[in-house]
Amino acid sequence: MQYYTDINSYKGLERTAVTLGKFDSLHRGHQKLIQSIQRFAQEEHVKSVVFAFDINKDTLLTNQERRQHLETKVDCMIECPFTKDIREMKAEVFIEKILAEKLHVSYVVVGTDFHFGYKKRGDVKMLAEYAPQYNYQLKVLDKELFQNREISSTYVREALKEGNVELANFLLGYSYHMSGMVEHGKHLGRTLGFPTMNIVPADRKIIPRFGVYACRVWVDGKCFHGIGNVGVKPTVTDEMRPLLEVFAFEYKGNAYGKSITVEFCAFERPEEKFTSVEELKTRVDEDIMFGKEYFQWQN
């Protein structure tokens, strides 16, 4: 996959099938758009392009994670920073200069509520009006629904805020996850019999409800079942820095300095401040039992 972080760096001459949006989670609705340009690429021999407006806000997927998700799915990914020039570009100019002249578009695929251009004047109606002039076909896809509600990044965020990761994972079509380099902590877990791996959430990455979850932990390409606590560990620290701490049941190695990925599978309980380390250990033993029973039931 070709990858660009600036539209001006794109120099392709091939005809393209383009889908546009924020793509800040790649949920089932986004996947529907991407599948459409994939079909055009296969059947019409054009280049599939995902054009993502990067609005620099808290997100469900970091740019690196989004790139990894799309690596084998499309021909090209363009991350377009939401600069003053892009924000204030007239919608008609965007169609002419970006879609027609820069991307040589043959097929435009968007959702029903897609808006673009200065003051969001551009919409599917305008895209349809200009299609004959710039020789492209427009395909407008209806929203994906679940429980009579449109699947959206907002819907996913609400589910994560409640700790309902099972709903969030369904809406996404994959498990919500966090990745990071394992750093040294206070080594309290090792002392208590459950050595943990600590990672700091990436900048701008949305954090689920603070609490304990059944998790899948990926280390060195292998998957381990475990439990994780996301929060500020109020029993043992006053730092108030969000941290994800996971215990992988069968992992025996030294993970310090390694990059791991943690998938959230099921919420057990909110984060708590205990009166003593002994009380904490008793509760973590119960958490471990919850995690093992969860995965046993999954199998």
Disulfide bonds with the S-S distance in Angstrom:
none
